Amino acid sequence: MVKLMSKANVDGDSEFHYEFSGLSTDTKPSAYEGRVIEVNSLFLELDTGDFYYFDGEDWSKVGA
């Protein structure tokens, strides 16, 4: 189950940086609360310890 860990307003208007956590088997989100996920939002896989960042289209493993 994907959980929101934090949400920060980036530009004071409509952009939000999200940090999510979940399992490696969970589908990483492309939207949250009706908003598109912003570039460089993060996802932590709790079972692997791997971090992923969103590049605007896909989630990519940090350091890969």
PDB file of N, CA, C and O in Angstrom:
ATOM      1  N   MET A   1       0.835  -1.176   0.000  1.00  0.00           N
ATOM      2  CA  MET A   1       0.000   0.000   0.000  1.00  0.00           C
ATOM      3  C   MET A   1       0.888   1.250   0.000  1.00  0.00           C
ATOM      4  O   MET A   1       1.735   1.427   0.875  1.00  0.00           O
ATOM      5  N   VAL A   2       0.678   2.099  -0.985  1.00  0.00           N
ATOM      6  CA  VAL A   2       1.447   3.333  -1.094  1.00  0.00           C
ATOM      7  C   VAL A   2       0.928   4.340  -0.075  1.00  0.00           C
ATOM      8  O   VAL A   2      -0.280   4.535   0.062  1.00  0.00           O
ATOM      9  N   LYS A   3       1.853   4.978   0.638  1.00  0.00           N
ATOM     10  CA  LYS A   3       1.489   6.002   1.623  1.00  0.00           C
ATOM     11  C   LYS A   3       2.238   7.284   1.314  1.00  0.00           C
ATOM     12  O   LYS A   3       3.396   7.255   0.899  1.00  0.00           O
ATOM     13  N   LEU A   4       1.568   8.409   1.519  1.00  0.00           N
ATOM     14  CA  LEU A   4       2.202   9.711   1.378  1.00  0.00           C
ATOM     15  C   LEU A   4       2.976   9.997   2.656  1.00  0.00           C
ATOM     16  O   LEU A   4       2.400   9.975   3.744  1.00  0.00           O
ATOM     17  N   MET A   5       4.291  10.270   2.538  1.00  0.00           N
ATOM     18  CA  MET A   5       5.101  10.602   3.701  1.00  0.00           C
ATOM     19  C   MET A   5       5.131  12.106   3.915  1.00  0.00           C
ATOM     20  O   MET A   5       5.064  12.561   5.057  1.00  0.00           O
ATOM     21  N   SER A   6       5.231  12.894   2.840  1.00  0.00           N
ATOM     22  CA  SER A   6       5.217  14.345   2.961  1.00  0.00           C
ATOM     23  C   SER A   6       4.820  14.983   1.645  1.00  0.00           C
ATOM     24  O   SER A   6       4.915  14.369   0.582  1.00  0.00           O
ATOM     25  N   LYS A   7       4.373  16.226   1.737  1.00  0.00           N
ATOM     26  CA  LYS A   7       3.969  16.997   0.567  1.00  0.00           C
ATOM     27  C   LYS A   7       4.423  18.429   0.821  1.00  0.00           C
ATOM     28  O   LYS A   7       4.145  18.990   1.880  1.00  0.00           O
ATOM     29  N   ALA A   8       5.113  19.015  -0.136  1.00  0.00           N
ATOM     30  CA  ALA A   8       5.604  20.387   0.013  1.00  0.00           C
ATOM     31  C   ALA A   8       5.181  21.208  -1.194  1.00  0.00           C
ATOM     32  O   ALA A   8       5.289  20.748  -2.331  1.00  0.00           O
ATOM     33  N   ASN A   9       4.705  22.413  -0.951  1.00  0.00           N
ATOM     34  CA  ASN A   9       4.332  23.319  -2.030  1.00  0.00           C
ATOM     35  C   ASN A   9       5.600  23.950  -2.566  1.00  0.00           C
ATOM     36  O   ASN A   9       6.324  24.615  -1.825  1.00  0.00           O
ATOM     37  N   VAL A  10       5.878  23.749  -3.847  1.00  0.00           N
ATOM     38  CA  VAL A  10       7.144  24.170  -4.441  1.00  0.00           C
ATOM     39  C   VAL A  10       7.138  25.636  -4.856  1.00  0.00           C
ATOM     40  O   VAL A  10       8.071  26.376  -4.547  1.00  0.00           O
ATOM     41  N   ASP A  11       6.090  26.052  -5.553  1.00  0.00           N
ATOM     42  CA  ASP A  11       6.105  27.405  -6.112  1.00  0.00           C
ATOM     43  C   ASP A  11       5.070  28.329  -5.480  1.00  0.00           C
ATOM     44  O   ASP A  11       4.838  29.433  -5.972  1.00  0.00           O
ATOM     45  N   GLY A  12       4.445  27.878  -4.387  1.00  0.00           N
ATOM     46  CA  GLY A  12       3.443  28.701  -3.735  1.00  0.00           C
ATOM     47  C   GLY A  12       2.126  28.726  -4.480  1.00  0.00           C
ATOM     48  O   GLY A  12       1.215  29.460  -4.100  1.00  0.00           O
ATOM     49  N   ASP A  13       2.009  27.937  -5.535  1.00  0.00           N
ATOM     50  CA  ASP A  13       0.786  27.952  -6.334  1.00  0.00           C
ATOM     51  C   ASP A  13       0.265  26.543  -6.548  1.00  0.00           C
ATOM     52  O   ASP A  13      -0.530  26.052  -5.748  1.00  0.00           O
ATOM     53  N   SER A  14       0.697  25.888  -7.609  1.00  0.00           N
ATOM     54  CA  SER A  14       0.080  24.618  -7.985  1.00  0.00           C
ATOM     55  C   SER A  14       1.006  23.415  -7.960  1.00  0.00           C
ATOM     56  O   SER A  14       0.528  22.287  -8.080  1.00  0.00           O
ATOM     57  N   GLU A  15       2.295  23.606  -7.811  1.00  0.00           N
ATOM     58  CA  GLU A  15       3.230  22.477  -7.862  1.00  0.00           C
ATOM     59  C   GLU A  15       3.500  21.938  -6.462  1.00  0.00           C
ATOM     60  O   GLU A  15       3.741  22.694  -5.521  1.00  0.00           O
ATOM     61  N   PHE A  16       3.454  20.618  -6.348  1.00  0.00           N
ATOM     62  CA  PHE A  16       3.749  19.975  -5.075  1.00  0.00           C
ATOM     63  C   PHE A  16       4.806  18.904  -5.274  1.00  0.00           C
ATOM     64  O   PHE A  16       4.750  18.133  -6.231  1.00  0.00           O
ATOM     65  N   HIS A  17       5.760  18.862  -4.373  1.00  0.00           N
ATOM     66  CA  HIS A  17       6.774  17.809  -4.341  1.00  0.00           C
ATOM     67  C   HIS A  17       6.273  16.770  -3.342  1.00  0.00           C
ATOM     68  O   HIS A  17       5.970  17.099  -2.195  1.00  0.00           O
ATOM     69  N   TYR A  18       6.189  15.532  -3.777  1.00  0.00           N
ATOM     70  CA  TYR A  18       5.672  14.468  -2.925  1.00  0.00           C
ATOM     71  C   TYR A  18       6.785  13.496  -2.555  1.00  0.00           C
ATOM     72  O   TYR A  18       7.738  13.301  -3.309  1.00  0.00           O
ATOM     73  N   GLU A  19       6.643  12.896  -1.385  1.00  0.00           N
ATOM     74  CA  GLU A  19       7.490  11.788  -0.969  1.00  0.00           C
ATOM     75  C   GLU A  19       6.559  10.661  -0.540  1.00  0.00           C
ATOM     76  O   GLU A  19       5.757  10.804   0.383  1.00  0.00           O
ATOM     77  N   PHE A  20       6.692   9.531  -1.241  1.00  0.00           N
ATOM     78  CA  PHE A  20       5.842   8.364  -0.986  1.00  0.00           C
ATOM     79  C   PHE A  20       6.669   7.213  -0.456  1.00  0.00           C
ATOM     80  O   PHE A  20       7.890   7.184  -0.611  1.00  0.00           O
ATOM     81  N   SER A  21       5.989   6.260   0.173  1.00  0.00           N
ATOM     82  CA  SER A  21       6.621   4.996   0.540  1.00  0.00           C
ATOM     83  C   SER A  21       5.653   3.874   0.200  1.00  0.00           C
ATOM     84  O   SER A  21       4.440   4.075   0.135  1.00  0.00           O
ATOM     85  N   GLY A  22       6.206   2.702  -0.013  1.00  0.00           N
ATOM     86  CA  GLY A  22       5.414   1.517  -0.317  1.00  0.00           C
ATOM     87  C   GLY A  22       6.344   0.355  -0.583  1.00  0.00           C
ATOM     88  O   GLY A  22       7.554   0.464  -0.388  1.00  0.00           O
ATOM     89  N   LEU A  23       5.796  -0.734  -1.020  1.00  0.00           N
ATOM     90  CA  LEU A  23       6.582  -1.923  -1.328  1.00  0.00           C
ATOM     91  C   LEU A  23       7.012  -1.918  -2.786  1.00  0.00           C
ATOM     92  O   LEU A  23       6.434  -1.205  -3.607  1.00  0.00           O
ATOM     93  N   SER A  24       8.016  -2.708  -3.105  1.00  0.00           N
ATOM     94  CA  SER A  24       8.501  -2.784  -4.485  1.00  0.00           C
ATOM     95  C   SER A  24       7.427  -3.334  -5.421  1.00  0.00           C
ATOM     96  O   SER A  24       7.479  -3.090  -6.627  1.00  0.00           O
ATOM     97  N   THR A  25       6.467  -4.061  -4.890  1.00  0.00           N
ATOM     98  CA  THR A  25       5.387  -4.619  -5.706  1.00  0.00           C
ATOM     99  C   THR A  25       4.242  -3.633  -5.922  1.00  0.00           C
ATOM    100  O   THR A  25       3.355  -3.893  -6.735  1.00  0.00           O
ATOM    101  N   ASP A  26       4.246  -2.510  -5.211  1.00  0.00           N
ATOM    102  CA  ASP A  26       3.201  -1.494  -5.372  1.00  0.00           C
ATOM    103  C   ASP A  26       3.412  -0.708  -6.662  1.00  0.00           C
ATOM    104  O   ASP A  26       4.547  -0.486  -7.083  1.00  0.00           O
ATOM    105  N   THR A  27       2.327  -0.295  -7.276  1.00  0.00           N
ATOM    106  CA  THR A  27       2.404   0.571  -8.443  1.00  0.00           C
ATOM    107  C   THR A  27       2.730   1.985  -7.974  1.00  0.00           C
ATOM    108  O   THR A  27       2.031   2.543  -7.128  1.00  0.00           O
ATOM    109  N   LYS A  28       3.782   2.552  -8.522  1.00  0.00           N
ATOM    110  CA  LYS A  28       4.170   3.915  -8.151  1.00  0.00           C
ATOM    111  C   LYS A  28       3.184   4.893  -8.782  1.00  0.00           C
ATOM    112  O   LYS A  28       2.811   4.730  -9.944  1.00  0.00           O
ATOM    113  N   PRO A  29       2.763   5.899  -8.036  1.00  0.00           N
ATOM    114  CA  PRO A  29       1.689   6.781  -8.513  1.00  0.00           C
ATOM    115  C   PRO A  29       2.121   7.725  -9.624  1.00  0.00           C
ATOM    116  O   PRO A  29       3.283   8.122  -9.705  1.00  0.00           O
ATOM    117  N   SER A  30       1.165   8.080 -10.482  1.00  0.00           N
ATOM    118  CA  SER A  30       1.387   9.104 -11.507  1.00  0.00           C
ATOM    119  C   SER A  30       0.578  10.353 -11.197  1.00  0.00           C
ATOM    120  O   SER A  30       0.755  11.394 -11.829  1.00  0.00           O
ATOM    121  N   ALA A  31      -0.323  10.237 -10.207  1.00  0.00           N
ATOM    122  CA  ALA A  31      -1.130  11.368  -9.753  1.00  0.00           C
ATOM    123  C   ALA A  31      -1.482  11.135  -8.291  1.00  0.00           C
ATOM    124  O   ALA A  31      -1.482  10.003  -7.808  1.00  0.00           O
ATOM    125  N   TYR A  32      -1.784  12.234  -7.594  1.00  0.00           N
ATOM    126  CA  TYR A  32      -2.190  12.142  -6.194  1.00  0.00           C
ATOM    127  C   TYR A  32      -3.123  13.300  -5.899  1.00  0.00           C
ATOM    128  O   TYR A  32      -2.822  14.446  -6.233  1.00  0.00           O
ATOM    129  N   GLU A  33      -4.251  13.006  -5.275  1.00  0.00           N
ATOM    130  CA  GLU A  33      -5.263  14.021  -4.952  1.00  0.00           C
ATOM    131  C   GLU A  33      -5.634  14.845  -6.185  1.00  0.00           C
ATOM    132  O   GLU A  33      -5.842  16.054  -6.090  1.00  0.00           O
ATOM    133  N   GLY A  34      -5.715  14.192  -7.331  1.00  0.00           N
ATOM    134  CA  GLY A  34      -6.091  14.879  -8.557  1.00  0.00           C
ATOM    135  C   GLY A  34      -5.010  15.736  -9.174  1.00  0.00           C
ATOM    136  O   GLY A  34      -5.270  16.440 -10.150  1.00  0.00           O
ATOM    137  N   ARG A  35      -3.806  15.699  -8.636  1.00  0.00           N
ATOM    138  CA  ARG A  35      -2.683  16.486  -9.158  1.00  0.00           C
ATOM    139  C   ARG A  35      -1.659  15.555  -9.793  1.00  0.00           C
ATOM    140  O   ARG A  35      -1.444  14.436  -9.330  1.00  0.00           O
ATOM    141  N   VAL A  36      -1.043  16.029 -10.842  1.00  0.00           N
ATOM    142  CA  VAL A  36       0.037  15.291 -11.487  1.00  0.00           C
ATOM    143  C   VAL A  36       1.238  15.283 -10.546  1.00  0.00           C
ATOM    144  O   VAL A  36       1.522  16.285  -9.890  1.00  0.00           O
ATOM    145  N   ILE A  37       1.936  14.161 -10.479  1.00  0.00           N
ATOM    146  CA  ILE A  37       3.148  14.082  -9.662  1.00  0.00           C
ATOM    147  C   ILE A  37       4.224  14.955 -10.297  1.00  0.00           C
ATOM    148  O   ILE A  37       4.477  14.858 -11.498  1.00  0.00           O
ATOM    149  N   GLU A  38       4.853  15.801  -9.500  1.00  0.00           N
ATOM    150  CA  GLU A  38       5.874  16.717 -10.011  1.00  0.00           C
ATOM    151  C   GLU A  38       7.225  16.021 -10.174  1.00  0.00           C
ATOM    152  O   GLU A  38       7.522  15.040  -9.493  1.00  0.00           O
ATOM    153  N   VAL A  39       8.025  16.544 -11.080  1.00  0.00           N
ATOM    154  CA  VAL A  39       9.385  16.056 -11.321  1.00  0.00           C
ATOM    155  C   VAL A  39      10.168  16.092 -10.004  1.00  0.00           C
ATOM    156  O   VAL A  39      10.043  17.027  -9.214  1.00  0.00           O
ATOM    157  N   ASN A  40      10.973  15.055  -9.792  1.00  0.00           N
ATOM    158  CA  ASN A  40      11.842  14.882  -8.627  1.00  0.00           C
ATOM    159  C   ASN A  40      11.100  14.520  -7.350  1.00  0.00           C
ATOM    160  O   ASN A  40      11.690  14.557  -6.270  1.00  0.00           O
ATOM    161  N   SER A  41       9.815  14.170  -7.445  1.00  0.00           N
ATOM    162  CA  SER A  41       9.157  13.587  -6.285  1.00  0.00           C
ATOM    163  C   SER A  41       9.817  12.237  -6.022  1.00  0.00           C
ATOM    164  O   SER A  41      10.379  11.633  -6.935  1.00  0.00           O
ATOM    165  N   LEU A  42       9.751  11.763  -4.779  1.00  0.00           N
ATOM    166  CA  LEU A  42      10.478  10.553  -4.374  1.00  0.00           C
ATOM    167  C   LEU A  42       9.552   9.437  -3.938  1.00  0.00           C
ATOM    168  O   LEU A  42       8.441   9.673  -3.463  1.00  0.00           O
ATOM    169  N   PHE A  43      10.038   8.203  -4.111  1.00  0.00           N
ATOM    170  CA  PHE A  43       9.339   7.016  -3.644  1.00  0.00           C
ATOM    171  C   PHE A  43      10.366   6.112  -2.972  1.00  0.00           C
ATOM    172  O   PHE A  43      11.377   5.763  -3.581  1.00  0.00           O
ATOM    173  N   LEU A  44      10.111   5.729  -1.712  1.00  0.00           N
ATOM    174  CA  LEU A  44      10.976   4.813  -0.972  1.00  0.00           C
ATOM    175  C   LEU A  44      10.320   3.444  -0.934  1.00  0.00           C
ATOM    176  O   LEU A  44       9.198   3.300  -0.448  1.00  0.00           O
ATOM    177  N   GLU A  45      11.024   2.432  -1.451  1.00  0.00           N
ATOM    178  CA  GLU A  45      10.555   1.056  -1.342  1.00  0.00           C
ATOM    179  C   GLU A  45      10.973   0.517   0.022  1.00  0.00           C
ATOM    180  O   GLU A  45      12.160   0.338   0.294  1.00  0.00           O
ATOM    181  N   LEU A  46       9.992   0.264   0.869  1.00  0.00           N
ATOM    182  CA  LEU A  46      10.273  -0.143   2.239  1.00  0.00           C
ATOM    183  C   LEU A  46      10.921  -1.509   2.343  1.00  0.00           C
ATOM    184  O   LEU A  46      11.685  -1.758   3.276  1.00  0.00           O
ATOM    185  N   ASP A  47      10.633  -2.402   1.402  1.00  0.00           N
ATOM    186  CA  ASP A  47      11.186  -3.755   1.483  1.00  0.00           C
ATOM    187  C   ASP A  47      12.584  -3.873   0.880  1.00  0.00           C
ATOM    188  O   ASP A  47      13.305  -4.820   1.194  1.00  0.00           O
ATOM    189  N   THR A  48      12.981  -2.931   0.020  1.00  0.00           N
ATOM    190  CA  THR A  48      14.315  -2.992  -0.591  1.00  0.00           C
ATOM    191  C   THR A  48      15.233  -1.870  -0.116  1.00  0.00           C
ATOM    192  O   THR A  48      16.456  -1.988  -0.200  1.00  0.00           O
ATOM    193  N   GLY A  49      14.645  -0.779   0.383  1.00  0.00           N
ATOM    194  CA  GLY A  49      15.435   0.390   0.785  1.00  0.00           C
ATOM    195  C   GLY A  49      15.823   1.265  -0.397  1.00  0.00           C
ATOM    196  O   GLY A  49      16.554   2.241  -0.231  1.00  0.00           O
ATOM    197  N   ASP A  50      15.338   0.923  -1.597  1.00  0.00           N
ATOM    198  CA  ASP A  50      15.670   1.697  -2.794  1.00  0.00           C
ATOM    199  C   ASP A  50      14.803   2.948  -2.896  1.00  0.00           C
ATOM    200  O   ASP A  50      13.622   2.932  -2.549  1.00  0.00           O
ATOM    201  N   PHE A  51      15.414   4.036  -3.378  1.00  0.00           N
ATOM    202  CA  PHE A  51      14.697   5.272  -3.658  1.00  0.00           C
ATOM    203  C   PHE A  51      14.513   5.420  -5.159  1.00  0.00           C
ATOM    204  O   PHE A  51      15.383   5.040  -5.942  1.00  0.00           O
ATOM    205  N   TYR A  52      13.377   5.974  -5.552  1.00  0.00           N
ATOM    206  CA  TYR A  52      13.068   6.274  -6.944  1.00  0.00           C
ATOM    207  C   TYR A  52      12.655   7.737  -7.038  1.00  0.00           C
ATOM    208  O   TYR A  52      12.060   8.274  -6.103  1.00  0.00           O
ATOM    209  N   TYR A  53      12.965   8.382  -8.152  1.00  0.00           N
ATOM    210  CA  TYR A  53      12.530   9.755  -8.392  1.00  0.00           C
ATOM    211  C   TYR A  53      11.695   9.783  -9.665  1.00  0.00           C
ATOM    212  O   TYR A  53      11.881   8.963 -10.564  1.00  0.00           O
ATOM    213  N   PHE A  54      10.778  10.733  -9.728  1.00  0.00           N
ATOM    214  CA  PHE A  54       9.895  10.856 -10.871  1.00  0.00           C
ATOM    215  C   PHE A  54      10.471  11.897 -11.816  1.00  0.00           C
ATOM    216  O   PHE A  54      10.722  13.031 -11.407  1.00  0.00           O
ATOM    217  N   ASP A  55      10.688  11.524 -13.090  1.00  0.00           N
ATOM    218  CA  ASP A  55      11.310  12.435 -14.065  1.00  0.00           C
ATOM    219  C   ASP A  55      10.288  13.169 -14.928  1.00  0.00           C
ATOM    220  O   ASP A  55      10.646  13.827 -15.905  1.00  0.00           O
ATOM    221  N   GLY A  56       9.022  13.053 -14.560  1.00  0.00           N
ATOM    222  CA  GLY A  56       7.963  13.686 -15.331  1.00  0.00           C
ATOM    223  C   GLY A  56       7.188  12.687 -16.165  1.00  0.00           C
ATOM    224  O   GLY A  56       6.063  12.958 -16.584  1.00  0.00           O
ATOM    225  N   GLU A  57       7.794  11.522 -16.408  1.00  0.00           N
ATOM    226  CA  GLU A  57       7.124  10.458 -17.164  1.00  0.00           C
ATOM    227  C   GLU A  57       7.215   9.101 -16.463  1.00  0.00           C
ATOM    228  O   GLU A  57       6.243   8.346 -16.426  1.00  0.00           O
ATOM    229  N   ASP A  58       8.384   8.802 -15.912  1.00  0.00           N
ATOM    230  CA  ASP A  58       8.615   7.494 -15.293  1.00  0.00           C
ATOM    231  C   ASP A  58       9.324   7.652 -13.964  1.00  0.00           C
ATOM    232  O   ASP A  58       9.936   8.682 -13.677  1.00  0.00           O
ATOM    233  N   TRP A  59       9.225   6.603 -13.160  1.00  0.00           N
ATOM    234  CA  TRP A  59       9.991   6.506 -11.905  1.00  0.00           C
ATOM    235  C   TRP A  59      11.312   5.811 -12.213  1.00  0.00           C
ATOM    236  O   TRP A  59      11.319   4.748 -12.835  1.00  0.00           O
ATOM    237  N   SER A  60      12.425   6.395 -11.787  1.00  0.00           N
ATOM    238  CA  SER A  60      13.760   5.819 -12.024  1.00  0.00           C
ATOM    239  C   SER A  60      14.475   5.640 -10.695  1.00  0.00           C
ATOM    240  O   SER A  60      14.355   6.467  -9.791  1.00  0.00           O
ATOM    241  N   LYS A  61      15.211   4.559 -10.593  1.00  0.00           N
ATOM    242  CA  LYS A  61      15.947   4.268  -9.365  1.00  0.00           C
ATOM    243  C   LYS A  61      17.089   5.261  -9.185  1.00  0.00           C
ATOM    244  O   LYS A  61      17.844   5.524 -10.121  1.00  0.00           O
ATOM    245  N   VAL A  62      17.211   5.805  -7.991  1.00  0.00           N
ATOM    246  CA  VAL A  62      18.295   6.730  -7.676  1.00  0.00           C
ATOM    247  C   VAL A  62      19.605   5.956  -7.668  1.00  0.00           C
ATOM    248  O   VAL A  62      19.701   4.906  -7.033  1.00  0.00           O
ATOM    249  N   GLY A  63      20.613   6.466  -8.368  1.00  0.00           N
ATOM    250  CA  GLY A  63      21.919   5.838  -8.402  1.00  0.00           C
ATOM    251  C   GLY A  63      22.066   4.732  -9.436  1.00  0.00           C
ATOM    252  O   GLY A  63      23.109   4.084  -9.515  1.00  0.00           O
ATOM    253  N   ALA A  64      21.033   4.521 -10.219  1.00  0.00           N
ATOM    254  CA  ALA A  64      21.110   3.448 -11.226  1.00  0.00           C
ATOM    255  C   ALA A  64      21.708   3.960 -12.515  1.00  0.00           C
ATOM    256  O   ALA A  64      21.851   3.200 -13.474  1.00  0.00           O
TER     257      ALA A  64
END
